[in-house]
């Protein structure tokens, strides 16, 4: 079983690139307060229609290292902190709220968020290039989380996402409560996802929605005793070596497991269990509608 995660991710990146091109780009030419028009390339204060670059070689006139501080609530289209090799961008929220379609941290450089009691409310958070963000109980991400290139994000509270979660290339995501993502979850290339609450996806399997996919060797989902609910869970089905640790109850339409022994219990509810080159002991009371064995055994 394969799905089109690459297409979904590419669609998001294309959409972000499109909004970047159609919105006016504004870069910081000095450190200072967001509301000070003189620190911006356009000599105007950026707002909801603008793509904002802090610590960036783009657009022309921007400086590679900058810190911009909120002194009131502000909004933007897409925000980039540390955009380009050798850049360093810091957003100081102070005690205020920043709202944006996306927050992109470390697109080749170093990006950071500091604050007093302030928070961000964004559609997408995209962290790369070994950058780290610690969220607070007031931060909100409502569409997607994308982590790559040894980056990390720690969530403090439960989140409900209409998009997806992608953790790749040695990156780590730690949740601080329940997390739901309609589009599903993809952990790959040594990425890890550690749960601080139950994990769910409400997708129905169409266009890969509803999948929890531990894609390949080194990919880890540590459930820490929490439940997993979704359309399908794949544990290294397309490439072996992924790991599911310390799981709670499973509620799934499909479970795909290769190359290992995997046991179900009476508290699990799996409609279709696909097992390849492995073994299983279903356990007394285990709920399985269909069992599909490929060079495997079941008792």
C-alpha positions, 0 to 999 in steps of 0.5 A, spaced: 500 500 500 502 506 497 500 513 498 501 520 495 504 524 501 509 527 496 504 530 492 501 533 498 507 536 501 509 538 494 502 541 493 503 545 500 510 548 498 507 550 491 501 554 494 506 557 499 510 559 493 504 562 489 502 566 495 509 569 496 509 571 489 502 574 489 503 578 496 508 583 497 515 581 500 517 585 505 524 585 509 527 587 515 533 592 513 534 593 521 532 591 528 527 594 531 519 594 533 515 591 527 510 597 528 516 602 526 516 603 518 523 605 517 526 598 519 522 595 513 524 595 505 518 598 503 518 603 508 511 601 511 509 597 516 507 589 514 500 587 515 496 581 513 497 581 505 505 581 506 510 576 506 515 578 511 523 576 512 527 577 518 534 575 517 534 574 510 538 576 504 531 577 500 528 582 498 533 587 496 536 591 502 534 586 507 540 584 512 542 577 514 541 578 521 535 582 525 531 582 531 524 584 530 519 585 536 512 586 537 509 592 541 502 590 539 498 585 535 500 584 528 499 579 522 502 577 516 501 572 510 507 568 510 513 569 515 520 567 514 526 567 520 533 566 517 532 565 510 538 563 506 545 561 508 548 565 514 542 568 516 539 569 523 532 572 524 529 573 531 522 574 532 520 577 539 513 576 540 513 580 547 506 580 550 503 580 544 499 575 538 502 574 531 497 571 526 500 568 519 498 563 514 505 560 515 511 561 520 517 558 516 523 558 521 530 556 518 530 556 511 537 555 510 539 559 516 537 560 523 531 562 526 528 563 533 522 566 537 522 569 543 517 572 548 514 574 554 507 572 554 506 573 547 504 567 542 503 565 535 497 563 531 499 560 524 496 555 519 502 552 518 509 551 522 515 549 517 522 548 521 528 546 518 536 547 518 536 544 525 532 549 528 528 548 535 522 551 537 518 550 544 511 552 544 507 555 549 500 553 551 497 559 548 500 558 541 496 555 535 497 551 529 491 549 525 493 546 518 500 543 518 506 541 522 513 540 517 519 539 520 526 537 516 533 537 517 534 535 524 529 540 527 525 540 533 518 542 535 515 541 542 507 542 543 505 544 550 497 543 549 493 539 544 492 541 537 487 540 532 490 540 524 486 540 518 492 538 514 498 533 516 504 532 520 511 531 517 517 529 521 523 527 517 531 527 516 532 526 524 527 531 526 523 530 532 516 532 534 513 532 541 506 533 543 504 536 549 496 533 549 492 530 544 493 531 537 488 530 531 491 531 523 485 530 518 491 529 513 495 524 517 502 523 519 508 521 516 515 520 519 521 518 515 528 518 514 530 518 522 524 522 524 521 521 531 514 523 534 513 522 541 506 523 544 504 527 550 496 525 549 492 521 544 494 521 536 488 521 531 486 522 524 479 523 522 481 522 514 477 516 510 483 514 506 482 518 500 488 521 497 492 518 503 488 522 508 487 518 515 494 515 514 499 514 520 505 512 516 512 510 519 516 510 512 523 507 513 529 505 517 530 509 523 523 512 523 520 512 530 513 513 533 513 513 541 506 513 543 508 513 551 502 509 552 497 513 548 492 511 544 492 511 536 486 512 532 486 513 524 484 510 517 491 506 517 497 505 520 503 503 516 510 501 520 515 501 515 510 497 510 514 500 504 521 500 507 523 496 513 526 498 519 521 503 522 519 502 530 512 503 534 514 504 541 510 503 548 503 504 544 496 504 547 490 502 544 489 501 536 483 503 533 484 502 525 481 500 519 488 498 516 494 495 520 500 494 515 506 490 519 512 487 515 518 483 518 516 483 525 512 479 531 506 484 532 501 482 538 494 485 538 490 485 545 482 485 547 482 493 547 485 493 540 480 494 534 483 493 527 478 491 521 484 489 517 490 486 519 496 486 514 502 482 516 508 480 511 514 476 513 512 476 521 508 473 526 502 475 531 498 472 537 491 475 536 490 475 544 483 473 547 478 478 545 482 481 539 477 485 534 480 483 527 475 483 521 480 481 516 487 477 517 491 478 511 498 473 511 504 474 507 509 469 509 507 470 516 503 466 521 498 467 526 495 464 533 
